[in-house]
Amino acid sequence: MTYRTAFAVALAAASSLAQAAPVIQPGLWEITTRMEMPGMPAGMGQHATQTCYRPSDVQDAAKTVPKDKNCEVKDYKLSGNTANWRMECRGETEMTGTGTVTYAGNSYSGTTKFAMKQGGRAMNMSQSYSARRIGDCK
């Protein structure tokens, strides 16, 4: 093996290790979500929840995307500390959307934009969210 080949292999290995490193810390997180939709009174769509991210969750950052149980994350791509994805939701109200999030170790923030049909009318909705680690899981 030549010096250049060995260097290229080492560089590729280091690159894959860097990509495998978690972008957030495991622990108890508080996630504040604000939803905006035409016709909705301001401030009505804001709520905060708490969730526990286990070490296995943060190894696959796609598991940290805020979503409903009827939604599926597709085409999740992480570049540096920013991720983008598509989402498809089934059930009573079917919708599709796109999202982005920027991770910062003990916090993250992002947006998701959805399109849906309700009563035969096309509607758009957006969500913005911010999250912060508040301690260890109990």
N, C-alpha and C positions, 0 to 999 in steps of 0.2 A: 504494500500500500504506500503510495507516495504521500509526501507531506501535504500537498494540496488536497488529495482525496481525504486524508485523515482530518484535515481542518474542516472540509465541507461536511463530513459526517458529524463531527463534533458540533458545528454550528447548527446543523439541522436538529440534532438532539437537544441542544440548549433552547432552540426556538420552540420545539414542541413542549418542553418542560415549562417554559414561560407561559405558553398558551394554556396549559393545564392548571396553572396556579389559580386558586379561587379569586374572584374579583371582589367578593365581600366576605366578611367574617361570619362564622356561624354564631347563633345566639338568638335571643328574643328581640324581635324587631317591631316597631310601631310604624304602620303604613297609613298615611293620610291620603285619601282619594277625593278629588273634586271633579264632579261630572257637570258638563255644560251641554244643554240641548235647547234648541229654539223653543221658546214658550215656557221654559222652566224658570221659576223665580230664582234670583241670585242667592247663593248660599244654601239652597235647599238640597243640593246633591253632594254635600260634603260629609264624609264620615272617616273615622279612624278605627283601625283594627290592629290586633297584635297577632303575630305569627312566629313560630319557632323554626328557624332554618338550621337543620342538622348539618354536620360536616358533609354528608353525602349530597345534600341539596346544593351546597355552595360549590361543589366540584363540578356540577352541571348547572351553570348559571341560568339556563332556560327554565329550571324549576322555580326560579325566583320571580318570574314574570307574573304580576297580579292578573288573575283571571278567574272567571266563574267556572264552576264544575262542568258546565255545558260547552265550554270553549276549548279549542285545541290550538296550540301554538305551532306554527309551521314556518319553515325557512328561517329559523333562528340563526343569526350570524353575529359573532362577537369579534370586534376589531378593536384591539387595545382594551379600553374600559367602557366602550360604547357598544350596545347591542341593538339590532333591528330585527323585526319579525313580521309575519302575517298572522292573523288570527281568524278562525272560523268558529262561529257559535251556532249551535243547533238548539232546538227546543221550542218553547212557546214563541219567542221572538228570535228569528234567525238573523244573523248579521255577520258582516265581514269587516276586517279592519287591519290597520298597520300600527306598529308601535316602535318606540325607541326608548332606551334607558341608558343613563350614564352612571356607572358604579364608582364609588369613591371609598371603598374599604368599610367604613362604619356608617355609610349613608348611600342613598341613590335617589335619583329623580328621573322622571320621564313622562311621556305622553302616549296615549293611544287614541286613534281616531277610528270611529265606526260608521258604517253605512247600513241602514236597515229599511225594511218596508213594514209599515204598520197601518192597517186599515186601507191598504192599497196605495198609501202615500209614502214616498221616499223621505227618509229622515236621516240626519247626521247627528252624531253625538261625539263629544271628545271628553277624555279623562286626562287629568294631570295628577301625578302622584309624587309624593316625597316620602322617603322612609329613612329611619335612623335606628341604629342598634341601641337598645336600652338596657341590655344586660344578658345574663346567661339564661338558657332555657330552664324551666322548672320541672 
